[in-house]
Amino acid sequence: MKRRTVLQGSVAGAVAAATSVAGGNQARAATPAGVGARTGVTPTGPDAVRVVNGPAGQTVRVPAELGVELTVGPGGGRSRVALTYDERLYTAVPRPVLVLGRQVIPLDARSMATGPAHGRMVEIRLPELAPGRYTLHAGGMTPARFPLDLIADPLPTEVTVSEATGALTAQVLSERASAQGLPWGVQLGAAWQQARWGDDYYAWYPSLVTLHSVGPGVVPPGSRVRLTVDQRIFEAAQITSASGSNGERIGGVARRATVADRLTATWTLHAAVASGSRITLTCVPGLRAPLGPLEYAEPPLVEFLPPRQSKAPQRLTGEETQTRADDVYSSATRALFAPA
């Protein structure tokens, strides 16, 4: 996965984007102490943040980039910048850079472990710099895929500037932990069957769909499972029942609709689904029985749709959808997918 699965908020993908805004509740750095705003090197921001959720549901807002903005005033040369961070969250680049407009200045750095577990620091020496506002880029977020996406007690991201005169400026670029509700996630599974017609043509459809709640929080009520099939092959799509792990009936609402050439059947949860629980949906589409080959067929699709509003963050497992691409409905698809 290219992004941390339990992160929310705006993304700052480029170096310059570290100064962008991530919504109305940003992590703004405190007024620096030790160095005047018009002299030396003063760190600020970045405003753009992401959200990291630990197993206990704590939420910490941290910079989207391992970096900082530096305002250089008169006499701001020969400073040293140290970025302290959680190595579970960030990966430092081999060689940091300073950016001023279109100017990119490579920098020398050394990286070392710090006292706390998972703590790391990258120390960077600045050359003589003209006054201006620079962006220091030293790394980015470390991709973390489910199920390793929950970070317990992430360390704050900090920046410290040491001046040649001995003056020191230190700032914490993260916000403190706050409760947001336990993160939750879903894995879908499907048991596929063939709807057959004509001269050995067939289209796959899911006869059973399973929804597995992977926690640690509950799948919220109002979540939906939607089945989509091709109207040229099927005359109906419906979800007829839902049962729990012990065979008990699970309450929900089933609806059907037609969109262009696609039939949909949607089942909406009445109640939350506890972590570790499974729900099995029974699907019974009706075959339209086409007379022969088709020019094109929509692949079947099963997808999980979260509720439109949910306070707790969703973990992305990569298994929120299921589909098949090996229907046999023409001579070309028969050559590709039909058994020998």
N, C-alpha and C positions, 0 to 999 in steps of 0.2 A: 504494500500500500504506500502511496506517495505522501500521505499525510497522517498525522497521529489520529487514531480513530476516535478517541474520546475528546478531541479538541473542538471547541466552539469559538465563534467570533470571527473577525475579519482576518484575512491572510495577507501578510506582507511578503511577497515572493521575491522581490528584487532588493538590491542594497538600498536604493533610495526609498523603497516602500517602507522602510523601518520607521519613517516619520509619519505614516498615514494614520487615520483615525479608525478605531475598531468599535464604533458604536458610541452610545451615550455614556457608558460607564468605563472610562479609560483609566489605565494605570499611569498617573502623572507623577513624575519625580518631584521630591520635595525641593525647596529652595536650597541650593548648595551652600555649604559653610566652609570657611577656610580660604576661599579664593574669591576675590571680587568679580562681579559680573563683567567688568571691563578690562580685567587683567588676567594673565595666565590662561589655563585651559579649564573650562567649565563643562562638565557632562550634564546632559539633559535627556529625557525620554529613553527609549522610543515610546510613543503612545500606543502603537499597534501591539495588541496582546492576543494570546491564546488562552484557553482554559484547560487545565489539567485536573482530572478527577481521580482521586485515590479510592481504594477499595471501601473506605468508610464513608464515602460520599463527600469528602472535603473538596473544595474548589479553590484553586490558586490561579491568579492571572499573572502570566509571565510574558516577557517580550517575545514576539514572533521570530526575531532574529537575535543571534548572539552578537550584539553590537550596541552602539550608543552614538548619539550625536555629541559632538565636541564643539563648543564655541571658543575659538582661540582669539584672545585679545593681545595687546602689546606685551612683549616679554613672555610669550607662551611657548617658547621652544624648549627642547631637551626635557620634556615631561615624560613620565612613565605611566602607562595605563594598565591596570590589572582588572580583568573580568573574571569573577568567581561564579561558578554555575554548577548545576547538577548534570553529570555526564549521562544520566538516563534521558535527559531532555534534549541536549544539544550535542552536536559534533563540531569541533573546531576545524577550521580550514588550515592547511599546512602553512599558508602565508596570508596573514590579514592584509587588508587594504584600507586606505583612507580615500574617500570620494568627495570631491569639491566640484560641483557642476559636472563637466565632462572629464575632469582631471582625475586620474586614478594613481594613487601613490602606494606601491608595495611596501610592506613593513616587515621587519624581523621580529620574531616572537619566540618565547619558550613556554612550554606547557608543563604543568606539574600537578600532582595530587595534593589536595588540601586535607585538613584534619577530619571533617565528617565523612562518613561512608558515602560514596558516590560523588563526593565533592572534587572539583577540579578548578584550576586557575590557569588562564593564559595571560602572560605578561608581555607587554608591547612597549617598545621604546619609540617615541615620536621624534622625528627630525625637526630642524628649524622650520617653523610654519608661519606663513603670512596670516594676518588676522582674517577670520572668516568662520563660517559654520560648516564643519566637516561631518561626514558620516563614516564611522568606523565599523567595518564588517569583519567579524572574526569567526563566524560559523552560522549554522542553522539548526532547525529542529531535527532530532534523530527520529526517523520513522519507526513506529512501534505497532506491530500488527497484533490483532486479537489472537490468542488470549493474553498476550504480554503487554497489553495497552494500558493497564492501570498502574499508576505510579503512587506508591505510598509515601506520604510526607515528603514531597519534593522540596529540595533546597531552594532558597531564594536566589535570584540572579542579581549580582551586585557589581558595581563599577567603582574603582578607586583610582584617582589621579594623584600622582606624587610629583611635586614641582622640584626643580633644581634648588630652589630657595628653602626647601624643607616643608613648605605648606602642603596640606593634604585635603583633598575633597573626596568624600565617599557618599554613595547613594545606593539605595536598594531599589531595583527596577521592577520588582514584583509586588503584588498586593497580597495581603494576608489571606489565610484560608478562611472560607466561609461555607456554610452548609447549603447545598443545592439539591439534596436528594440523591439516593443511591443510583449510580449509572446502571443501565440495563441493556440487554441485547437479545437478539433473536437469530436462530438458525432454522431455515426452512429445508424440508426434505420432501421428496415426491416419489410415489410408486407409479410408473408409467405403463400404459396399455396402448394397444394399437386399435384404431378404428379402421376397418378394411373395406374396400369397395373395388369393383371392376376387376381388371386384370392384375391382381396382386398389388394394387396401390394401398397405401395406408398412411394414417396420420397419428402421431402420438398424442395422448392426453393423460393428465394425471388422475388416476382413480382415487388415490389417497394423497393428502398433503399433511405433513407434520410440522407443527410449530413448537420449537424447543426454546424455552426461556433460559438463557445462560447467565442471568444475574449480573452483579449481586442483587440489584434491585428487581422490582416486579415489572413485567410488561404492562403498561398502563391500559386501563379500559378505554375503549374507543379506537384501539388499534384494529387494522383491517388486513385481511388476506384476500387478494383479488386474482381470479383465474381469467385468462383471456384466450379464446380460441377463434379460429377462422370461420366466419359465417358461411363461406362457400362449401365447407366440409361438414360443419355441425349446424343443426337447426336449433339447438338449445344448449345452454351451459348453466349448471346449477350446482350449488353446494347443499347437500341434503341433510347432513348431520354433523355434529361436532361432539367428540368424546374425550375425556381425560385419560390419564395414565392407568386408572383402575376401571375404565369402561364407563365412568359416570357421564351423564349428559352435561354438556357445557352450554351455558346460555349465550345467545348471540342473535344477530339479525342478518338474514340472507337477502340480498337484492340482486336483480338481474338488469342488464342494460345492453343496448346495441350502439356501437360507435363505428361508423363507416362499415367496413366489412368484418368487424370484430364483435364477438359476443363476450360479455363480461359477466362474471358472477362474483359478488363481493360479500364476504362474511365479516361482521363487525363484532368485536368482543364486548360483552356486557360488563365483565368483571376483570380485575387484574389477574395476571398469571404469575404465580410465585416462581422464584429461581429454581431451576432443576425440573420443573413440570413440563409435560408435553401435552399438546392437544392434537388430535387427529381429525381431519376434515374428510368427509366422503364426497367425491365429485362424480356426477352422472351427466355427462353431456350426451345429447341425442344426435346420432349420425344423420346427415342430410342425404347420404347415398348418392354422390355425384356419379354420372354415367361413365366417365372416362378420365383421361388425363387433364390436369390443370396447368395453366401457364405459370401460376404463382400461388403460393400458399403462405399465410402468416404462421410463423412458428408459435407453438403454444407457450404461454408465459404464466408463471405463478410468482406473485410479488407480495412482499410485506409492506404495508403502508402505516407509518406511525400516526398517532393522533395529531390533529392540527395544532394542538397546544399541549405541551408536556413540560413540567418544570424540571424533572430529572433528565439528565443527558443520555442519549442513546449511544451505545457502543456499536460500532460498525464491524460485523463479523465477516463480511464478504459473502455471506450465504443468505442474504435477504431476498434473493430471486432464484428461480429454477426455470430452465427452459430446455428444449431439444431443437436441434437444427438438422435432423436426419429423417424428416418425413420423405416418403416416396410417393410423389404425385404426378410425375412426368417421366419421360424416357431418360432425361438427363439425371434426375435424382435417383432413378432406378439403377443407373450405371454406377452412381457414387455410393449408394447406401444399401441397396437390396442385397440380401445374403447370397453368396455364390451357390 
